[in-house]
Amino acid sequence: MTRSLVLAGLVLLGGAVLGDSPAGAAAGKPDRVLVPAGPFSRGSTRGADDERPVRVRTLPAFRIDRTEVTRAMYARCVTARRCPSLSIDLAADVDLPVTNVNWSEARAFCAFAGGRLPTEDEWEKAARGSDGREFPWGGELDCARANWGNFENEGPCAGKNPGKPVAAGSTPQGASPFGVLDMAGNVWEWVADRYDRDPARRVVRGGSCCSYFVEPRAANRNAWDPGHRDGDLGFRCVSR
């Protein structure tokens, strides 16, 4: 999908990408979506044991990045000497989500951008809304609504999705109830929490382009060592 189509989809959702809005560019503020205060259902009986039981949680209002943090966004943090450089070329394919970033680097960027990594509760509520849906768009899997399900031309979305990350915000048809994009697929996303079953690891959420053994459900949990890097691992930030 071209950048112009991506931006058109975001405009329909009432948002703008950092740097594409004159006001946002002048203020240097990221595009964050308001998630209102109130309850939501966390967890699912459809997945692994670590998603159970389903619990109702109540959160105060917060704002979350509309898209995953991009290479261009992260590059500004490197230029400001607030983030370390990465092994990927941040000047190429600048609209792609930044990847190959570990947990500490993601956390440093969020501080630079006036925020922090989301908690698991915040991430899941932003992804699924308040009605307990399994996916940001509803109750059923759909290859057209998220970039997932293709690894080396194998998987349920092989031939439909590219099997690699695409530009942040490329699937507005898969937006969450709050208008947050790419909460299913594209890249895994670091969150703030330690994994309760192994506190040495940090939780990641959302699935990725290349996950096809794991459905990109909003309640799905995975966890890696905080120093882990991968070509389909990124993040987004939140603030109050």
N, C-alpha and C positions, 0 to 999 in steps of 0.2 A: 504494500500500500504506500502511495506517495505521501510526502510530508503535508502537501496541501489537503489531501483527503483526511489525514489524521487531524489536522487543525480544524477542518470543517466539522468533523465529528465532535470535537471538544467544544466548539462554539455552540453546537446544538444542545450540549449538556450545560451550557452556561458558564464554561470555564475558559481558561487561557493557560498556555504553557509559559513558564518563566522565561522572560525575555521577548515573548511575542506580544505582550500587552505593554503599551507605552508606560502606563502607570506602574505596572509590575517591574518593568525593566529599570525605570528611574529609581524606584524604591529598593530594588534588589530583593524583592520578596518572592518566596516560592508560592505556587498556586496550591492552596490547601482548601479542602472541602470541609464544611462544618458537619460534624456528626452530633446530633442533638442529644441532650441528657435523656436518660431513661433506661429501661430494662431491655435485655435481649437474651436469647437462649444460646448458651455456649455448649458445644459438644454435639455428638451424634451417635445414634445406635447403628449407623450404617458402616462405620469404620472400625479401626483398631480399638483395643481395650483402653488405650490412653486417651481416647475421646469420651469415655463414659465415666459416670453417668451424665446425662444432659442436665445442666444447671441453669437457672435464671440468674443473671448478674445485672446489676444496675451501675451505670457509669455516669460521671459528670460529662458535660459537653466537651468535645475536643475537635481539633482540626487535623486532617491527615492529607499528605501529598496526593494530589489527584492521580499522578502517575509515579512509576518507579523513578528514582533518581537517575538522570542520564549522564553520559560521559561528559557532555558540555557543562552540566552543573558541577560535577565533581572536579573538572579541570579548573573551575574558578577557585575552588578551595585549595587546590595545589598551588595555583598562582599566588594566592594569599598566604601561602606557607602555613596553612592550618591543617592540611592533609598530606600524607606521603604520596609520592608518585606510585603508579601501578605498572604492572608488566604489559598492560594493553595500551594501544595508541589512543589517547584521549582526544586527539585532533581528527581522527577518522571516524566516520559513522557516528557523528556527535549526538544523534537522537536515540541511539541504542541505550538501553539501560546500562549503567556502569556495572561491570562484573569483575570477577577475580579480586574481590574486595573482602577482607576478613571482618570479623565482628567489631574489633576496635577501630578500624578505619571507617566503617559505617557509622559508628557512634561519634567519631570525631567530626565527620561531615555534618551530621545532624546538629551538633553543637554549633558549628560554623553557620548553619542555616537557621539558627534561632529555634531549634527544636531538640528532639531526642528520638531514639528508636521507640516504636510503639510497644506497649505491652501486648501479650497474647490476647487479652480481653479486647483491647482497643482494635487490634488488627481484625479480629474475627467479627466484631460488631460492624466495622466499616465494610467488611466484605459481604455480609449476609443480611444486614438490616435487623429488624426486630421480629420478623415472622418465622424464623427458624428454617428458612430455605437452605438447601444443601449447597447451591452454587450462587454466585452473585446475581445471576439472571433468573433463577428459579429452581425447579426440582430435578431437572434431567440434564445429563451430559449433552454437549453440543460442540462439535469441532469448529463450527463457524463463529462461536462466541468467545473463544479463547485460543491462544497459541499453545497447544499442548498435544501430547499423544503421538509424537513421531520421534523415534530414535533410530538413526541410520536406516531410514525408509521402512521401519517396522513399527507397528502399533496401530491403534484404532483410528488415528488421524493421518496416517501415512498417505501421501498423495493429495492431502487436503491442507495440511500445515507444513511449514518449511523444515522443521527439525532443528531450528536454531532461533536465538532471540531475534525479535523484530523491534522496530522503533517503538518507544514508549507511547502508549495510548492508541495503538493501531487497531484495537478491537472495541470501539465505543458501543457496539451492539452487545457486549458482555458486561456493561457497567453494573455496579452494585446499586441497590436502592438509593444510595446517597450520591450517585454519580462518580464513584471512585473507579478507576480503570485498572485493568490487568491484575485484579486480585485473584484470578485463576490463571495459572500458566505464565508464559513468557520467561520469568526467572523466579527462582525461590527467593524469599525475602527474610533477612535477619529480623528478629524482634528482640526486645530487651531481656526476656526471661531466660533463666536457667531451666533446663529440662528436668522436671521433677523426678524422673526415674534415673537420671545420671547428671547430677548438678555440675559436673565438669564440662558439660556441653551446653550450647545455647540453641534455642528453638529457631527453626525456620518455618515459614508458612507459604502456602499458595501454589505449590507445584511449579512445574516449569515446562518450557517448550518440549523438552526431551524426556519427560516423565510419562511413561505409559503403563507402568505397573501400578502407579498411584494416581487415582482420580484427583483432579484439582478442586476438591471440595473445600469449603470454607473452614470446616472443622478439622481437616487433616493436619496432623502434627509430624514434624520431622526434627532432627537435632544433629548438629555437628560440633566438632571441636571449634572453639572461637577463632582459632588460627586458620581454619579451613578456607580455601579459595576454590572457585570453580567458574567455568565459563557460562554457567546458567544460575549464578548466585548473585543477587543484588540486595536492594533494600529500598525503603521509603521512610519518611520522618513524620512525626506528629508534633503538635504544640497545643497549648490551651488558648 
